[in-house]
Amino acid sequence: MKGPTCEYCGRCLSVCPSYKHHLVETFGPRARIDLARAVAAGELKPGERYHDAIKSCLQCLACTEICGKGVDGAQIILDARLAEGDGRLTLKRRLEKLVTCSLLPRRELMRKMIRACSFFQHVFPLDTRGSIRHLPDALCGAAGKRSMPDLAKKSLFEILPERVMPPDNVTQVGEAALFTGCFGGLVNVEASLALVNALALRGYTVFIPRAQSCCGAPAELSGFKEAFEKAEAHNAEVFAACPDMPVLTLCATCHRTLSREYASSGRELAGRITDAALFLQRHDARTGFAAPMPEKLPAAALLRVRERPVSAADPLVVAVHDPCHFRLDPQVGRAVRRELAAKPWIRLVELKDPGSCCGGGGVSSLKNPALADELGKARAVAVMESGADIVTAQCPGCVLQLNNHLKRQKADARACHTLELIGR
């Protein structure tokens, strides 16, 4: 293995959610790193306990962030998953591979499937135990009987043209491309629409390539290397058509995959990836742009609005949840807070234990449901204790997870994507 060597100091154990949950060394970063090294060197034959240890990592990056030696524990563990390949091809694993590798790369097939699911979703009652983020995992039964999130009746690509121009009364200042991700393009398009609106009002022409596909994160995090590499190559080719444009993301997991994993393969696209909220904040700081209070607030604010109107005198109380996949890019969290704080109708509050994992990012809530529930409950309680009307996050998976657990706790607060507030 290349890079710094783990010295087994144990600092990573103090921040690892899975170790804190199990209190077993095998479920901590340093043991996983040691196991991965032994397997790679041929000193250990992978067995049941090895598979459990590698699978239990949430990929929250906390170990990587805290390591004084600079050991990238999360990447070592992810590489171990990918090296394992298909692993033990149980029936569940076979179905997971079939659906993940066959469905995610095919955007049109996904769109048709989601439209069908949207129809049936309103016919049959939803499971109240929570929503799942990745539909392929749901189809193969990996979601622990969780329900699907509210599905858009139309995809973003059916609502908007491939190129959206600024209004006639706004001077064009530049161009930007949008990587929607599966969720922002197909499942729930509100954040994407808010972002496109915000960019257009600031004078940007927005290019939304219809041929883009899933970033490949679900396949990579599940250990399906070939499917990930196909998604990577496809998206690199699609966005090569707009080489001079920044490529904006609205999902922390997509952002991590495009900027970090694509970079390791030398993809030019990785150098153009920018978080959408950070892009807007930088533009506003540079130009002094200030958006008026929107006529319509996100659906997450309905409970508060019914109680009393939102105004500068009685602002909406907003907390920010920082997705784990921005842990190594803290400027995003700072930009989100600056952009929200600049709005007179918003009052920011901080959550207890900032930076804590909610258990909903990537595929963690599907692979480790018990741990994800424990973490989700803790974050929901933190939101309730903060007194926030809304908690925002730059990650659809975090938003779903937070809403699930806020509802379970019978809280008045709700979660929404940050761009649903910033972009309005």
C-alpha positions in Angstrom: 0.0 0.0 0.0 1.3 3.4 -0.9 1.3 6.5 1.4 1.9 7.0 5.1 1.9 3.9 7.3 -0.6 3.5 10.2 1.2 3.6 13.6 -1.8 2.2 15.5 -2.1 5.2 17.8 -5.9 4.8 18.0 -6.9 8.4 17.5 -9.2 7.2 14.7 -11.1 5.1 17.2 -12.3 8.2 19.0 -14.2 9.5 15.9 -15.2 6.2 14.2 -19.0 5.8 14.4 -18.9 2.0 13.7 -16.3 1.5 16.4 -18.3 3.5 18.9 -21.4 1.5 18.0 -19.8 -2.0 18.3 -16.9 -1.3 20.7 -15.1 -4.1 18.9 -11.6 -3.4 17.5 -12.3 -5.2 14.3 -14.9 -2.5 13.5 -12.4 0.3 13.9 -10.2 1.9 11.2 -6.8 0.7 12.4 -8.0 -2.9 12.4 -9.6 -2.6 9.0 -6.4 -1.1 7.7 -4.3 -3.9 9.1 -6.7 -6.5 7.7 -6.7 -4.9 4.3 -2.8 -4.8 4.3 -2.6 -8.5 5.3 -5.0 -9.6 2.6 -3.2 -7.5 0.0 0.1 -9.0 1.0 -1.3 -12.6 0.8 -0.9 -13.1 4.6 -4.6 -13.5 5.3 -7.4 -15.3 3.4 -10.6 -13.2 3.5 -13.3 -14.7 5.7 -16.6 -13.8 7.2 -15.2 -11.5 9.9 -13.0 -9.7 7.2 -16.1 -9.1 5.0 -18.1 -7.8 8.0 -15.2 -5.5 9.0 -14.8 -4.0 5.5 -18.5 -3.7 4.9 -19.2 -1.9 8.2 -17.2 1.2 7.3 -19.5 4.1 6.6 -16.9 6.0 4.5 -17.6 9.1 6.6 -13.9 10.1 6.3 -13.6 10.9 10.0 -10.5 8.7 10.4 -8.8 10.3 7.4 -9.5 13.8 8.8 -8.1 13.1 12.3 -5.0 11.1 11.4 -1.9 13.0 12.2 0.2 10.9 9.9 -2.0 11.6 6.9 -3.1 8.0 6.5 -6.2 7.9 4.3 -8.0 5.1 6.1 -11.3 5.6 4.2 -9.5 5.2 0.9 -7.6 2.1 2.0 -10.8 0.4 3.1 -12.6 1.5 -0.1 -9.8 0.0 -2.2 -10.1 -3.2 -0.2 -13.8 -3.4 -1.1 -13.0 -2.9 -4.8 -10.1 -5.4 -4.7 -12.6 -7.9 -3.3 -14.7 -7.5 -6.4 -17.9 -9.5 -6.5 -16.9 -11.2 -3.3 -19.2 -13.9 -2.1 -21.9 -14.1 -4.7 -24.9 -14.9 -2.5 -28.3 -14.5 -4.0 -28.7 -11.0 -2.5 -25.2 -10.0 -3.8 -26.1 -11.3 -7.3 -29.3 -9.3 -7.4 -27.5 -6.2 -6.1 -24.9 -6.5 -8.8 -27.5 -7.1 -11.5 -29.6 -4.1 -10.6 -26.8 -1.7 -9.6 -24.6 -2.5 -12.7 -27.5 -2.7 -15.2 -29.8 0.1 -14.0 -27.6 2.9 -12.8 -25.7 3.5 -16.1 -29.0 3.6 -18.0 -30.5 7.0 -17.3 -33.5 6.5 -19.6 -34.4 3.2 -18.0 -34.1 4.7 -14.6 -36.4 7.6 -15.6 -39.1 5.2 -16.8 -38.7 3.1 -13.6 -39.0 6.1 -11.3 -42.0 7.4 -13.2 -43.7 4.0 -12.7 -42.8 4.0 -9.1 -44.1 7.5 -8.7 -47.5 6.3 -9.9 -47.7 3.3 -7.6 -46.3 5.3 -4.7 -49.6 7.3 -4.6 -51.7 4.1 -4.9 -50.1 2.1 -2.0 -49.4 3.5 1.5 -45.7 4.3 2.3 -43.8 2.4 4.9 -43.4 4.8 7.8 -40.0 3.5 8.9 -38.1 5.7 6.5 -37.1 6.5 3.0 -34.3 4.9 1.0 -32.0 6.8 -1.3 -30.7 4.4 -3.9 -33.5 2.6 -5.8 -31.3 -0.2 -7.1 -30.6 -1.3 -3.6 -34.3 -1.2 -2.8 -35.2 -3.4 -5.7 -32.8 -6.1 -4.5 -34.1 -6.0 -1.0 -31.1 -4.4 0.6 -33.0 -1.5 2.0 -34.4 -3.2 5.1 -38.0 -2.8 4.0 -37.6 1.0 3.9 -39.9 3.0 1.6 -38.8 5.1 -1.3 -38.7 8.9 -1.0 -41.3 11.1 -2.7 -40.6 10.7 -6.4 -40.9 13.4 -9.0 -43.5 12.8 -11.7 -41.2 14.3 -14.2 -37.4 14.3 -14.4 -35.4 17.5 -14.5 -34.6 16.6 -18.2 -38.3 16.6 -19.0 -38.9 19.9 -17.2 -36.0 22.0 -18.5 -34.1 22.2 -21.8 -30.5 21.2 -22.1 -29.4 24.8 -22.0 -31.2 27.4 -19.8 -30.5 31.0 -20.6 -30.7 34.0 -18.1 -33.9 36.1 -18.3 -34.0 38.9 -20.9 -33.5 41.6 -18.3 -30.3 39.9 -16.8 -26.9 40.4 -18.3 -25.1 37.2 -19.1 -21.9 36.8 -17.0 -20.8 33.2 -17.7 -21.7 29.6 -18.2 -21.9 26.6 -15.9 -22.6 22.9 -16.3 -24.8 21.0 -13.9 -24.1 17.4 -12.7 -27.5 16.5 -11.3 -26.8 13.1 -9.8 -29.5 10.5 -9.8 -31.4 12.1 -7.0 -31.3 15.7 -8.3 -32.1 14.7 -11.8 -34.7 12.0 -11.4 -36.0 11.5 -7.9 -36.6 14.9 -6.4 -35.9 17.9 -8.6 -36.7 20.8 -6.3 -33.1 21.5 -5.4 -32.0 21.3 -9.0 -34.7 23.7 -10.1 -33.8 26.1 -7.3 -30.2 26.1 -8.4 -30.9 26.6 -12.1 -33.2 29.6 -11.1 -30.5 31.0 -8.9 -27.8 30.7 -11.6 -30.1 32.3 -14.2 -30.9 35.2 -12.0 -27.2 35.8 -11.5 -26.6 35.8 -15.3 -25.3 32.3 -15.9 -26.3 30.1 -18.8 -26.8 26.6 -17.4 -25.8 23.5 -19.4 -27.5 20.3 -18.3 -26.2 17.4 -20.4 -28.9 14.9 -21.0 -26.5 12.1 -21.5 -24.9 12.3 -18.1 -25.4 9.2 -15.8 -24.9 8.2 -12.2 -21.5 9.3 -10.9 -20.8 5.6 -10.0 -20.6 6.1 -6.2 -23.2 3.3 -5.3 -21.3 0.9 -7.5 -17.9 1.9 -6.1 -19.0 1.9 -2.4 -20.5 -1.6 -3.0 -17.3 -2.9 -4.5 -18.4 -3.1 -8.1 -15.2 -1.7 -9.7 -16.1 -2.4 -13.4 -19.5 -0.6 -13.1 -17.9 2.4 -11.4 -15.2 2.6 -14.1 -17.8 2.6 -16.9 -19.8 5.4 -15.2 -16.5 7.4 -14.7 -15.5 7.0 -18.4 -19.0 7.9 -19.6 -19.4 11.1 -17.6 -15.8 12.2 -18.5 -16.8 11.9 -22.1 -20.1 13.7 -21.7 -18.7 16.7 -19.9 -15.7 16.9 -22.3 -18.3 18.7 -24.5 -18.1 21.7 -22.2 -14.4 21.9 -21.4 -14.4 25.6 -20.3 -17.3 25.4 -17.9 -17.2 24.7 -14.1 -19.3 21.6 -13.3 -21.6 22.2 -10.3 -22.7 19.4 -8.0 -25.6 19.4 -5.5 -24.8 16.1 -3.7 -21.8 15.6 -1.3 -21.4 12.0 -2.4 -21.3 12.9 -6.1 -18.9 15.8 -5.3 -16.6 13.4 -3.4 -16.7 10.9 -6.2 -16.2 13.3 -9.1 -13.5 15.4 -7.5 -11.6 12.7 -5.5 -12.1 9.3 -7.2 -12.1 10.7 -10.8 -8.9 12.6 -10.0 -7.2 9.4 -9.0 -7.8 8.2 -12.6 -6.4 11.4 -14.0 -9.8 12.6 -15.3 -9.8 16.2 -16.4 -13.4 16.6 -15.2 -12.3 16.2 -11.6 -10.5 19.6 -11.7 -13.7 21.4 -12.7 -15.9 20.1 -10.0 -17.3 22.8 -7.7 -20.1 22.6 -5.1 -23.1 24.6 -6.2 -23.5 26.5 -2.9 -19.8 27.4 -2.8 -20.1 28.7 -6.4 -23.1 30.9 -5.6 -21.5 32.2 -2.4 -18.3 33.2 -4.3 -20.3 34.9 -7.0 -22.4 36.9 -4.4 -19.3 37.9 -2.4 -17.6 39.1 -5.6 -20.6 41.0 -7.1 -22.7 42.0 -4.0 -25.7 40.1 -5.4 -28.5 39.9 -2.9 -31.7 37.9 -3.6 -35.0 39.2 -2.2 -37.0 37.1 0.2 -38.8 34.4 -1.9 -42.5 34.4 -2.2 -42.5 30.6 -1.7 -40.5 28.8 0.9 -39.5 25.1 0.8 -42.1 22.5 1.8 -39.9 21.8 4.9 -40.9 25.3 6.2 -44.7 24.7 6.0 -45.2 23.8 9.7 -43.5 27.0 10.7 -45.3 29.2 8.1 -48.7 27.9 9.2 -47.9 28.9 12.7 -46.6 32.4 11.9 -45.2 34.2 8.8 -41.5 34.4 8.2 -40.0 37.9 8.1 -36.8 39.8 9.1 -38.5 40.6 12.4 -39.4 36.9 13.0 -36.9 34.9 10.9 -36.8 31.3 9.9 -34.5 29.5 12.3 -32.1 27.3 10.3 -29.5 24.8 11.3 -26.8 23.4 9.0 -25.9 19.7 8.9 -22.4 19.2 7.4 -22.3 16.0 5.2 -19.4 13.7 5.9 -18.3 13.7 2.3 -17.4 17.4 2.6 -15.3 16.6 5.7 -12.1 17.1 3.7 -13.5 20.2 2.0 -14.6 22.5 4.9 -14.8 25.6 2.8 -18.2 24.3 1.6 -19.7 24.4 5.1 -18.3 27.9 5.6 -19.8 29.1 2.3 -23.2 27.6 3.1 -23.3 29.5 6.4 -22.2 32.8 4.9 -24.8 32.5 2.1 -27.6 31.7 4.6 -26.5 34.3 7.2 -26.6 37.0 4.5 -30.4 36.5 4.2 -32.2 38.8 6.7 -35.2 36.4 7.0 -32.9 33.6 8.2 -31.4 33.1 11.7 -28.6 30.5 11.8 -28.1 28.2 14.8 -25.5 25.5 15.2 -26.1 21.8 16.0 -24.5 20.0 19.0 -21.5 18.0 17.9 -21.1 19.6 14.5 -19.6 17.3 11.9 -21.2 14.2 13.3 -22.4 11.6 10.8 -26.2 11.2 10.4 -25.8 7.7 8.9 -27.5 8.6 5.6 -24.7 9.4 3.2 -23.5 7.2 0.4 -24.9 3.7 0.9 -24.3 3.6 4.6 -28.0 3.5 5.7 -28.5 0.5 3.4 -25.4 -1.5 4.4 -25.5 -0.7 8.1 -29.2 0.0 9.0 -28.9 -0.4 12.8 -25.9 1.9 13.0 -27.6 4.4 10.6 -30.7 4.5 12.8 -28.6 5.2 15.9 -26.8 8.0 14.2 -29.9 9.4 12.6 -31.8 9.5 15.9 -28.9 11.4 17.5 -28.8 14.0 14.8 -32.6 14.4 14.9 -32.4 15.0 18.7 -29.7 17.6 18.1 -31.9 19.4 15.6 -34.8 19.5 18.1 -32.5 20.8 20.9 -31.3 23.6 18.6 -34.7 25.0 18.2 -34.4 25.1 14.4 -37.4 25.3 12.1 -35.4 23.7 9.3 -32.1 21.8 9.1 -30.4 22.0 5.7 -27.7 19.7 4.1 -25.8 19.6 0.9 -26.6 15.9 0.4 -29.9 14.3 -0.6 -29.1 11.2 1.5 -28.6 13.3 4.6 -31.8 15.2 3.9 -33.8 11.9 3.7 -32.1 10.5 6.8 -32.8 13.6 8.8 -36.4 13.8 7.8 -37.0 10.1 8.5 -35.7 10.5 12.1 -37.3 13.9 12.7 -40.6 12.3 11.8 -39.9 9.3 14.1 -39.2 11.7 16.9 -42.4 13.6 16.1 -40.5 16.8 15.7 -41.9 20.0 14.1 -38.6 20.7 12.3 -38.0 19.3 8.9 -34.9 18.9 6.6 -34.4 20.3 3.1 -31.6 20.6 0.7 -29.5 23.8 1.2 -30.1 25.0 -2.3 -33.9 25.0 -1.7 -33.2 28.0 0.6 -30.2 29.5 -1.1 -31.6 29.2 -4.6 -34.9 30.8 -3.9 
